[in-house]
Amino acid sequence: MRGNDKHPDERFHFEIWNGPSEAFRNTNPSVSYCEIHNADFDYGLAAFDFKIAAQALILRQCEDPNMSNWTSPVLHMIRQTIELYLKSLIETIRWKVGDEASTVKFVHDLELLWNQGRVWLIGNGYSITNDTRLEATDRLVENLHAVDPLGDLFRFGTSRKEAFGRNKSSDRVGYNQSQLFKEFEHACACLEHWIAVVFREIIQEEQGWEKDPFFDQNSYPKIESGS
């Protein structure tokens, strides 16, 4: 018997306190969904998980650079990671300012997401413009958005977006491996740091600390120091 939103199919779903049903145990599904009643979803955790998967693909790609048929999976994982980090940044900013509105769930526009986070950080005095990794982050966001603005090209192999009079397709996409992988590394590190800066400020305020004893928000490679 099929389930619905309010009563999901118990062959594949269960609630942690009640445990799996008899139907679930009989089905022994390969994939299951468990309601564990923990905190709401965190884009940062999802971004980190996708980054690990992307890094695994990148490592394998570097071992055999001629595996051109891996283009879409590699680029999809990279784009998805960056999108989730950008959403995590905006989500963390909203936690800090007390805005519970959620307008990023179904947004895939990387430039729009990055502009929101970047402008807020700069406008509120965060020294992100002195981060040597910002240039790579700006470049990668702009590049990914220009090629795949809707977030469907690498995911589905074809896009609703057109170029040269036809729908874009992933078999026409190329990339510079060493340059892309380095930009991805810098962008992830940059976004992770500034998300952490905002998040740790929330904790610092909640704990009443004059200074965070566990995190140094100024520990990042700076343009002025040439590091």
Secondary structure, DSSP 8 states (H G I E B T S, - for coil): ----SSS--TTTEEETTT---HHHHHH--SS-EEE---S---HHHHHHHHHHHHHHHHHHHHH-TT-GGGHHHHHHHHHHHHHHHHHHHHHHHHHHHT------TT---HHHHHHHHHHHHHHTT--GGGBTTHHHHHHHHHHHHHH-TTS-HHHHSEEEEEETTEEEEGGG----HHHHHHHHHHHHHHHHHHHHHHHHHHHHHHHT-SS-SS--TT-S-BTTTT-
